[in-house]
Amino acid sequence: MSALICGSFAFDTIMVFHDKFKNHILPDQVHILNVSFLVPEMRREFGGCAGNIAYNLKLLGESPLPMGTVGSDFGPYAEWMDRFGINHQYVKHVDTYTAQAYITTDEDDNQITAFHPGAMNLSHETSVLDTDGVTLGIVAPDGRDGMQQHAEQFVEAGIPFIFDPGQGLPMFDGEELLDFVDKATWVALNDYEAQLMEERTGKSPHELAELVEALIITRGGKGSHIYTAKHRHEIPTAKVSAVTDPTGCGDAYRAGLLYGLLHDMDWETTGRIASLMGAIKIENHGTQNHLFTLDEFFERFNENFGYKLS
């Protein structure tokens, strides 16, 4: 059984400014903004929703199939995927740059980010119908046309999938979002996205849950809710040793959802697996730097939730 993960790949260049932006940006002069920040700390991370979800699902012992479009600069990322045995046969190379995020963080944890979508905008050049051995999928943030096309293709192929609009949600109006929901088997949102979804569609979480098998809403440190047609499951958080970097926690959580679905687990257990994945990620910088063995994961699950995964 394999999960097809449709979404973005990106390089994240993260720089640390050892001061505060507010000391250098004058509010009454922003109309003539011209500033330069010295950033002695810099690191480059592998990211993007498809890459992050696939990495986390691989740690859980599965064989994810990420699908997306990347540029001619993708070589180091491909080598990273090879190192962890992540299949990239459905990753298409195009003649441009891979999506890039340039993030500068100051001492107050404020961020200034510039994002270049690059190859991500050509995600519609890949097709769910060209794959083999897929039992379920996810439509994660990607190019607008690609997200719509992949949802249609999952339906055409008879493959159930999670609709995970993420930061791509603002690209779609209410009618388009409801069309995604109509096609999807499950929907995953964070609490902010859930509010925006309700504003644009006019549907409350309970009403949306009646249109799919489950609606999952993550709530950061407050845990998560999994709505089904007749019940709302309260999923607790897992304990963390340190809150180091929340970037990519949502992708780790979604990998946990896919794992539970692949193994036909109940929602209480699936949600707890996803919660623990997010907790492990938040303890580490970057989106693909955490590591664990399955035995370690199962032991930590038992410690947090009081029962063993079978």
C-alpha positions in Angstrom: 0.0 0.0 0.0 1.4 3.4 -1.0 0.3 7.0 -0.4 0.7 9.5 -3.3 1.6 12.9 -1.9 0.9 15.7 -4.3 2.4 19.0 -3.2 5.4 21.3 -3.3 9.1 20.9 -3.0 11.2 23.8 -1.8 14.5 24.9 -0.6 14.3 27.0 2.6 17.2 29.4 3.3 16.9 30.5 6.9 19.0 33.5 8.1 19.3 34.8 11.7 19.6 38.6 12.3 21.2 39.2 15.7 19.1 42.3 16.5 15.5 43.4 16.2 13.8 44.6 13.0 12.0 47.3 15.0 15.4 49.0 15.7 16.1 49.4 12.0 12.6 49.9 10.4 11.1 53.3 11.2 7.3 53.1 11.0 7.0 56.6 9.6 9.5 55.8 6.9 8.2 52.5 5.5 7.2 54.2 2.2 10.9 54.6 1.5 12.1 51.4 3.0 15.7 50.6 2.1 17.4 48.4 4.8 20.1 45.8 4.9 20.5 43.2 7.6 23.8 41.4 8.5 22.9 37.7 9.0 26.0 35.8 10.3 23.9 32.6 10.7 22.5 30.9 7.7 21.3 27.3 6.9 19.6 25.7 4.0 16.9 23.2 4.6 15.0 20.8 2.4 11.3 21.6 2.6 8.0 21.9 0.7 4.8 20.1 1.8 5.3 17.0 -0.4 8.9 16.6 0.6 8.1 17.1 4.3 5.2 14.7 4.4 7.1 12.0 2.5 10.1 12.3 4.8 7.9 11.8 7.9 5.9 9.0 6.4 9.2 7.2 5.5 10.3 7.5 9.2 7.1 5.6 10.0 8.3 2.7 7.8 6.0 3.4 4.9 6.9 3.8 1.2 5.5 7.3 0.2 5.3 8.4 -3.4 5.7 12.2 -3.5 4.6 14.0 -6.6 5.6 17.5 -7.6 7.6 19.7 -10.0 11.2 20.8 -9.3 13.9 22.8 -11.1 17.3 22.1 -12.5 18.8 22.9 -9.1 17.1 19.9 -7.4 20.2 17.7 -7.3 21.1 18.0 -3.6 17.5 17.4 -2.6 17.3 14.3 -4.8 20.4 13.0 -3.1 18.9 13.6 0.3 15.8 11.6 -0.7 18.0 8.8 -2.0 19.8 8.8 1.3 16.5 8.0 3.1 15.2 5.7 0.4 12.3 8.0 -0.6 11.1 7.3 -4.1 11.0 10.3 -6.4 9.9 8.7 -9.7 6.9 11.0 -9.8 8.9 14.2 -9.2 9.2 16.0 -12.5 12.1 18.2 -13.5 11.4 21.4 -15.4 13.7 24.1 -16.8 13.5 26.7 -14.0 14.3 27.0 -10.3 12.9 24.8 -7.6 10.6 26.8 -5.3 12.6 28.8 -2.8 11.8 30.5 0.5 14.2 33.1 2.0 13.5 33.6 5.7 15.1 36.2 7.9 14.4 35.9 11.7 15.2 38.5 14.3 15.7 38.2 18.1 11.9 38.6 18.7 11.2 35.7 16.4 9.7 38.0 13.8 10.2 36.9 10.2 10.6 38.5 6.9 10.1 36.0 4.1 10.4 36.1 0.3 9.0 33.1 -1.6 9.6 32.3 -5.2 7.2 29.5 -6.4 9.4 28.6 -9.4 8.7 25.0 -10.6 5.7 24.7 -8.2 3.6 26.7 -10.7 4.0 23.9 -13.2 2.6 21.1 -10.9 -0.3 20.6 -13.3 2.2 18.9 -15.6 2.2 15.9 -13.4 -0.7 13.4 -13.3 -2.2 11.1 -10.7 -3.3 8.9 -13.6 0.3 8.2 -14.5 1.0 6.4 -11.2 0.7 2.8 -10.1 0.1 1.0 -6.8 -1.5 4.0 -5.1 -4.1 3.2 -2.4 -4.7 6.7 -1.1 -3.4 10.2 -1.6 -3.2 13.8 -0.3 -3.6 17.1 -2.2 -1.3 19.4 -0.2 -0.4 23.1 -1.0 1.1 23.4 -4.5 0.4 25.3 -7.7 -3.2 26.3 -8.0 -3.9 24.5 -11.3 -2.0 21.4 -10.0 -4.1 21.2 -6.9 -7.4 21.3 -8.8 -6.2 18.8 -11.5 -4.9 16.3 -8.9 -8.2 16.4 -7.0 -10.1 15.6 -10.2 -7.6 12.8 -11.1 -7.9 11.2 -7.7 -11.7 11.0 -8.2 -11.2 9.7 -11.8 -8.8 7.0 -10.5 -11.1 6.0 -7.6 -8.4 6.8 -5.1 -9.6 8.4 -1.7 -7.6 11.4 -0.7 -7.1 14.1 2.0 -7.6 17.7 0.9 -5.0 19.8 2.8 -5.2 23.3 1.4 -2.7 24.8 3.9 -1.2 28.2 2.9 -2.8 27.6 -0.6 -6.3 28.1 0.8 -6.5 31.9 0.0 -6.1 31.0 -3.7 -9.6 29.6 -3.9 -13.1 31.1 -3.4 -15.9 29.4 -1.5 -17.3 27.6 -4.5 -13.9 26.2 -5.5 -13.2 25.1 -1.9 -16.6 23.3 -1.7 -15.7 21.5 -4.9 -12.5 20.2 -3.3 -14.5 19.1 -0.3 -17.0 17.3 -2.5 -14.2 15.4 -4.2 -12.2 14.6 -1.1 -12.7 11.8 1.4 -11.1 13.7 4.3 -10.2 17.4 4.9 -7.3 18.6 7.1 -6.9 22.2 8.3 -5.3 24.2 11.1 -7.5 26.4 13.3 -6.8 29.5 11.3 -7.6 27.8 8.0 -10.8 26.4 9.5 -12.0 29.9 10.2 -11.1 31.1 6.7 -12.8 28.0 5.3 -16.0 28.8 7.2 -15.9 32.4 6.1 -15.5 31.5 2.4 -17.9 28.5 2.2 -20.4 29.5 4.9 -20.0 26.0 6.3 -19.2 25.3 10.0 -16.9 22.5 10.9 -19.9 20.3 11.8 -21.5 21.0 8.4 -18.2 20.3 6.6 -17.8 17.1 8.5 -21.1 15.9 7.1 -19.7 16.2 3.6 -16.6 14.0 4.2 -15.7 10.9 6.2 -13.7 13.1 8.6 -12.6 16.8 9.1 -9.4 17.2 11.0 -8.5 20.5 12.6 -5.2 21.0 14.4 -5.1 23.5 17.2 -1.4 23.9 18.0 -0.6 23.4 21.7 -4.3 22.7 22.4 -4.3 19.4 20.5 -6.6 18.7 17.6 -10.3 17.9 16.8 -11.4 15.1 14.4 -14.9 15.6 13.3 -17.0 12.8 11.9 -20.7 13.0 11.0 -21.8 12.1 14.5 -18.8 12.7 16.8 -16.0 15.0 17.6 -12.8 13.3 18.8 -10.7 15.3 21.2 -7.0 14.5 20.4 -4.5 15.5 23.1 -1.0 16.8 22.4 2.0 14.6 23.1 4.7 15.8 25.6 7.7 17.6 24.2 11.2 18.1 25.6 11.5 21.6 24.0 9.6 23.8 21.6 12.4 24.5 19.2 10.8 25.1 15.8 7.1 24.7 14.8 7.9 24.9 11.1 6.7 21.7 9.4 4.7 20.4 12.3 1.5 20.3 10.2 3.2 18.2 7.6 4.5 15.8 10.2 0.9 15.6 11.6 -0.4 14.8 8.2 2.1 12.0 7.7 0.6 10.5 10.9 -2.9 10.7 9.5 -1.7 8.9 6.3 -0.1 6.2 8.4 -3.3 5.6 10.4 -5.4 5.5 7.2 -3.0 3.1 5.5 -3.3 0.8 8.5 -7.1 1.2 8.9 -6.8 2.5 12.4 -9.6 4.2 14.4 -9.6 8.0 14.6 -8.6 8.1 18.3 -5.3 6.3 17.5 -4.7 7.9 14.2 -5.0 11.3 15.7 -2.6 10.4 18.5 0.0 9.1 16.1 -0.3 12.4 14.2 0.0 14.4 17.4 3.2 12.5 18.4 4.7 13.1 14.9 4.1 16.9 15.4 5.6 16.8 18.9 8.8 15.0 17.6 9.2 17.5 14.8 8.7 20.6 17.0 11.7 19.5 19.1 14.1 19.9 16.1 15.1 22.8 13.8 14.1 22.5 10.2 11.5 20.2 8.7 13.5 17.1 7.9 16.1 16.9 10.6 14.4 14.7 13.2 15.1 10.9 13.3 13.7 8.0 15.2 13.3 4.2 14.9 9.9 2.6 14.9 10.6 0.9 18.2 11.4 4.3 19.7 8.2 5.8 18.2 6.0 2.9 19.6 7.6 3.3 23.0 7.0 7.0 23.1 3.4 6.5 22.0 2.8 4.1 24.9 4.4 6.6 27.3 2.2 9.4 26.1 -1.1 7.7 25.6 -1.0 4.6 27.9 -1.5 1.9 25.3 0.6 0.1 22.7 0.2 0.3 18.9 -0.5 -3.1 17.5 
